[in-house]
């Protein structure tokens, strides 16, 4: 039985309101039509604030990356910042989750690190293992460049580890520095990604050994591909950062496919719609959440935690759904939770998670 026995979410220290970010972007997006479009997207985003590892977006901040409006930072420069900054944010989330779990560091058997906004080798999972003082024999796993649904790959792997080893204690960390990949590009996809994405990190401890501090049990997982949406969401490595394609057709694909995927997912675990009393849905955007609510046959209020995370943090890629999950669990009202996220593919990953009542 795989139980979440610790969960923590962290953000960097630099917090920005949407108007502050628009002020910064006015230096780069100089075409009046594009600027009006960006301001409209910002107003309609459902996002009040986001966080960044960078102070570049402050009016009086000393830029780290975006020093020159005429010359964009290279991918090499951006990933150098990822390597220097991601570890501390990951450590903060991991340390808190470990404290909650009450599992001694020497009893952590596996570490899984998820990120799609930076990669290097030896990887962040090794740096974090050293920083946290884990045993040199700890098993290390890196999950990279999958997109917003990648937390489910981490959860599924942790669940498999726990089911294969009765003594397993797994630390799962998702860390995303999306703001490193701001690009001076006025395509619709890029303007939308500028509006949506922020930085954050999440950590969970997952174990077979619930000693009265378990928060939730991982029941099962499901996955579905939506082939007609393959071209509408992608994440590519460019010379000037990672390039996000996020087409306006994505909510339509969710409308057309999620109800069927939801029914298949809960049925595969022996549940019906009436058994599900809470939802932890990745807030990929306001219209995406509205599409999820319609497809699931729910009022938007059923996705209140998702809308709240979107409002306060924006979309932080893989860790965002874990912010939502923590919110749902800490509300104390959830019993059986359907959680889902989507990403390039077009892929929908989901899980059934059961809250543990004490």
Secondary structure, DSSP 4 states (H G I P E B T S, - for coil): --EEEEEEEE--SEEEEHHHHHHHHTTT---HHHHHHHHHHHHHS---EEEES-STTSTT---SS---TTSPPPHHHHHHHHHHHHHHHHHHHHHHHHHHHT--GGG--EEEEEESS---SS-HHHHHHHHHT--TT-EEEEEES--TTHHHHHHHHHHHHHHH-TT-EEEEEEEEEGGGG-----SHHHHHHHHHB-EEEEEEEEES--SS---EEEEEEEEEE-GGGGGGEEEEEETTEEEEEE-TTHHHHHHHHHHHHHHHHHHHTT--GGG--EEEE--S-HHHHHHHHHHHT--GGGGHHHHHHHHHH-B-GGGHHHHHHHHHHHHS--SEEEEEEEETTTEEEEEEEEEPP-
